[in-house]
Amino acid sequence: MLDLVFRNGFVVDGTGAPGFHADVGVKDGLISEIGQIGGEAREVINAEDRVVAPGFIDPQTHFDVQLLWDGAARPCLQHGVTTIVPGNCSLSLAPLREKDRPAVVGMFQKIEEMPPEAFTEGFEWTWEDFAGYRAAIEPGLSLNVAPLVGHSVLRVWVMGEDAQRRASTHEEIGAMQEVLRDCLKAGAVGLSTSVVDVDALDQPVPCRYAQSAELEALAAVLGEFGRMLQIVPEFYNVDLTVARVDQLATLSRRYGIPTTFSPVFDEARSPDDVPYILERVAEQFALGAKVWPQMQTRPIDISFSLLRPSLFFLSLPSWMKILRRPFEAKMAALQDSEVVDWMSRDAGPDGGERVLGSLIVRDGGRAPASLVGRQLRDIAMERGQNCARALITLSVEYELDIAFLSENRGHDSSERIGTFLANPLVHIGASDGGAHLATFSTYGDTGYLFSEFVRKSGQLTLENAVRKITAEPAEIWGLRGRGRLAPGLAADIVMFDPKTIARAEERAVFDVPGGGLRYVRDGIGVDAVVVNGEVAYQGGSYTGSKSGVICAL
Amino acid sequence: MTGGNSDLATIVDARVVAGHDGSAELILVLLHGNGITGAVALDAASAFEVIAHCNAEHIEDLVGCSWRSILDGCGPSAGGGRTTRAQSG
């Protein structure tokens, strides 16, 4: 008897081949058969009018900490994601000695925006080496994890405080190679590094002190295992990014490793940048290198409150002068009618309608539910004010603890992004899941791929979109036995409604240990998610199954 | 403005963009003495330092400012980690 059957679904198997109507059977954690399946099963899921596809893979996340108290990496499963890659951007939680925890925690807090309590109340530190971290998370996993080792922590393990002061010696490089080897044997999928990240004190993270010989030596170890090298390049500078493409290509060819860099953003004012990068990537692929650029599907928003000065107001000099003042002086100025008149005039003859009107009130601060999600122009109209005055008075009413969102401020041309995402050399990723918790939601990029680029613009077919986030990442990352629906492969399966799959609106929750805020998006249109043969999410609920594994081996 | 001295890097464009971390960032495009242009991304703290040092009222006022004089005036932080993005992704 089968364990599970998806009955009468539209099977999109991850290869990019046209979908077809069939049943999908599961037994002992694997896909057992696809076709017309007779006989009984312990559980049957009606998949009529639904797509049955391989579970989605998110290759760029920072769930390292969250996995210690939430093995489902919520809300990943809601979005059909069954495999995640944490440990990106040079930061992982292992290998890490007890004495070095404060420094590395500071780096994580910088990226993830978690409160200190998340590192003291959320879990117990039981490990130092990579195998220990694996042992700490694996029993509680509801989804699969292919963890990277962070170059920064590897350096700290070998060099201590000197990791953030100087280049390594020959002996230290040899020691790093040994530790990396141990990590890879313990289940790491590769190594991550960065040339741009900073720590809690705005100092370069340790891996930025590495010279090329160190990276070469570590790439050589990756070559012994055929594992991935991930890097954050100078993504704001196209020439430097292209130089990094060349550097990665050299390492890829020399050591026979796949490499990936993230993120790659498109910007309207420099439309030639991404094509220039992709052209160089194509040249390097033609020469035998594997250099995968990661691009996120979602546009970038800017969020801010008047608590801290934001460059958003740089086009309004009078506002900048006021907003850079200390809190008390700022509050006083914002309640001075002459100052407000001046700021209102400076916002333009339309009272700020053009610059400020489309701002959206966010939750997470002190804004009441009646205002959350509404555009400033609507609130202003209701109050009989112009947009500039509405922004100021609202902020004063809530002692500046009211946040605003300016949507789609970058990477926002669907026409261009869709073309890039469809490029066979572009790796869909860079979601940053689990990072920037208190600033914006990093979840739901999979749903957005279907809603924006399959249904709305039609730039990707359903089958190609599924392939780009299943079989393709599995192949790129060497996740054997995953990413496709075929007999004998892992039963990581998502069932979704192709007519509705999307990401929900952003909302604030306070579920980080210590009461920490994070912004999340729920999934829409995902009905059921199976991880290694067990139903992990169905009908809007997490089942509590613990069938996830470390899947890099 | 271009000259032959690589110290004569000059700001030729300044714009606010959406940073990867959800904040607004200032992108400065520099024209170096050898004719090459390149971009520098500044977080808010660094950007305000640069703006103050240039006595800029508007973002457009940054155009034409010497990058070297900005670095000299702002101290090490303007030439170090904070001239890159503030956070990872």
Interface residues (C-beta under 8 A of the other chain):
Chain A: Q60 H62 N88 C89 S90 L91 K110 I111 S194 V196 D197 V198 D202 Q203 P204 V232 E234 F235 Y236 N237 V238 D239 L240 S262 P263 F265 E267 R269 I300 D301 I302 S303 F304 R308 P309 S310 L311 F312 L314 S315 P317 R324 S406 R409 G410 H411 A430 D432 A435 H436 T439 F440
Chain B: R15 V16 V17 A18 G19 H20 D21 G22 S23 A24 E25 L26 I27 I36 G38 A39 V40 A41 A44 A47 F48 I51 E57 H58 I59 S77 G80 G81 R82 T84 R85 A86 Q87 S88 G89
